[in-house]
Amino acid sequence: MKLAPIFLPAGAEPALEQAAATGAHARERKRAQAVLSHSRGLSLDQLAAAYAVGRDTVRAWLTRFGQGGVAALAEGQRAGRPRKIDPATQKK
């Protein structure tokens, strides 16, 4: 199934390009690049192959962008055990 290319609202393309170039995490940059590429006509299969992820993952990125814009592509909280060492001790 081919998902129709998304049309970016006015002002979204520069924000996506900024996120793709200087996002805080590599995963965030990858998501922004995928949304930009899809808006320029690449299919889900092409994006999945280019980013070594599944089609469902690419579709989830596009859905997140559609619902929340560029901010929705940002890295969220990760699961895991909290640190036991406080930042001051860690610097030593």
C-alpha positions as CSV (number, residue, x, y, z in Angstrom):
1,M,0.0,0.0,0.0
2,K,1.4,3.4,-1.0
3,L,0.7,6.2,1.4
4,A,0.0,9.5,-0.4
5,P,2.8,12.0,0.0
6,I,2.1,14.5,2.7
7,F,1.8,18.2,2.0
8,L,3.7,20.3,4.4
9,P,2.0,23.3,5.9
10,A,3.6,26.7,5.3
11,G,6.7,27.1,7.4
12,A,7.0,23.4,8.2
13,E,9.7,22.6,5.6
14,P,12.3,25.0,7.1
15,A,11.6,23.7,10.6
16,L,11.9,20.1,9.3
17,E,15.2,20.9,7.6
18,Q,16.4,22.5,10.8
19,A,15.5,19.4,12.8
20,A,17.0,17.1,10.2
21,A,20.3,19.0,10.3
22,T,20.6,19.9,14.0
23,G,18.2,17.7,16.0
24,A,19.3,16.8,19.5
25,H,19.4,13.0,18.7
26,A,20.3,11.0,15.6
27,R,16.9,9.3,15.8
28,E,15.1,12.7,15.7
29,R,17.2,13.8,12.7
30,K,16.4,10.5,11.0
31,R,12.6,11.0,11.5
32,A,12.7,14.5,10.2
33,Q,14.7,13.4,7.1
34,A,12.2,10.7,6.5
35,V,9.2,13.1,6.7
36,L,11.0,15.5,4.3
37,S,11.8,12.7,1.9
38,H,8.2,11.4,1.9
39,S,6.9,14.9,1.2
40,R,9.2,15.0,-1.8
41,G,7.7,11.7,-3.2
42,L,9.6,8.8,-1.8
43,S,7.5,5.7,-0.9
44,L,7.3,4.0,2.4
45,D,9.2,1.0,1.0
46,Q,12.0,3.3,-0.2
47,L,12.2,5.1,3.2
48,A,12.1,1.8,5.1
49,A,15.0,0.5,3.0
50,A,17.0,3.8,3.3
51,Y,16.7,4.0,7.1
52,A,16.8,0.2,7.8
53,V,13.5,0.2,9.6
54,G,10.1,-1.4,8.9
55,R,7.3,0.2,6.9
56,D,5.2,0.4,10.1
57,T,8.0,2.4,11.8
58,V,8.0,4.9,8.9
59,R,4.3,5.1,8.9
60,A,4.4,5.8,12.7
61,W,6.8,8.7,12.1
62,L,4.6,10.2,9.5
63,T,1.5,9.8,11.7
64,R,3.3,11.4,14.6
65,F,4.3,14.3,12.4
66,G,0.7,14.6,11.0
67,Q,-0.7,14.8,14.6
68,G,1.9,17.0,16.3
69,G,4.2,18.6,13.7
70,V,7.9,18.8,14.1
71,A,7.8,18.7,17.9
72,A,6.2,15.3,17.7
73,L,9.4,13.9,16.1
74,A,11.5,14.8,19.1
75,E,13.0,12.1,21.3
76,G,10.8,11.1,24.2
77,Q,11.6,9.5,27.6
78,R,13.4,6.2,27.4
79,A,12.8,3.3,29.6
80,G,15.5,2.2,32.0
81,R,16.9,2.4,35.5
82,P,17.6,5.9,36.8
83,R,21.2,6.8,37.5
84,K,22.5,6.4,41.1
85,I,25.4,8.8,40.7
86,D,24.6,12.5,40.9
87,P,26.0,14.7,38.1
88,A,28.6,16.4,40.4
89,T,30.1,13.0,41.3
90,Q,30.0,11.8,37.7
91,K,32.1,14.8,36.5
92,K,35.0,13.6,38.7
